Amino acid sequence: MIKKAVIPAAGYGTRFLPVTKALPKEMLPIIDRPTLEYIVNEAIDSGITDILLVVSGNKNSIVDYFDRNLELEYKLLERKKDYEYGLVTNIAVGANLYFIRQKEQLGLGHAVLQGETFVGQDDFAVLLGDDVYVNDDYPATKQMIDAYDKVKSSILGTIEVSLEDTKKYGICDPIKQSSDQLKVLKSVVEKPEPKNAPSRSAIGGRYILTSTIFKYLRSQSKGKGNEIQLTDAILRLMNEEKVYSFDVDARRYDVGKKIDYIEAIIDFGLKRDDLKDDIQALINKKSK
Ligand code: G1P
């Protein structure tokens, strides 16, 4: 059973400067909810009950957002704003949220390492905040947990990218090329040059990891970008345990990329009864 998740939310957000000087990128809203809330909800909808958010120094707004705001709740109740009261109190219901500060930004592997005490001996999920997946019937993390239940090994959630884009992702190298959704890997490489990419199967920000990973993260030296890379520790884990890739069946938005972020806002709006007609009318007007 996978019941714990680690969500790193401590990056600099350089792709969204200058706003991320003061606002954590995870708090950038998709309409009226922070991106991070969609990630947290995916975890909860997948059966995760305990979530560790790894945050950095200037990210207090994340902690505040997931905390209650009793003064605001009181004011809303006093003014009989029941709908708004429901909005502010129904956030991340169903899971325990924990926070830890990553004191130095040494890379994704180092961020995940901050979860060692929280995770203990359990196997766990990792969800990255730049990747928002939409599959209302079968959340991406739930798909991976179901795959894990069959193999009881680490699994990297993958998406197919263009050859040109392989340099932006961790790229998987399966033992055998096949159309199976779940494949045993022989290797994984962080952000290779396209000419060296072993495949176009990219890690899309979702992982199920066995707790053995911490042994490798603790001793992991810096890799690509002079950072402690999770991918490098997973490669070493492969010497000890099987690691699989799993092709996730969901629509993915790379919300760290401006055009995908804008598309996510439009698509999420088109699914909302209070907004869909106005957004459609706006699109029609703009495309004339
Ligand atoms: C990280 C990982 C990379 C993965 C990507 C998915 O890179 O290091 O392996 O493919 O997330 O979004 P980042 O985008 O943080 O540079």
Boltz pocket constraint, residues with backbone or C-beta under 6 A from the ligand:
constraints:
  - pocket:
      binder: B
      contacts: [[A, 108], [A, 128], [A, 130], [A, 131], [A, 168], [A, 169], [A, 170], [A, 171], [A, 190], [A, 191], [A, 202], [A, 203], [A, 204], [A, 205], [A, 229], [A, 230], [A, 231]]
      max_distance: 6.0
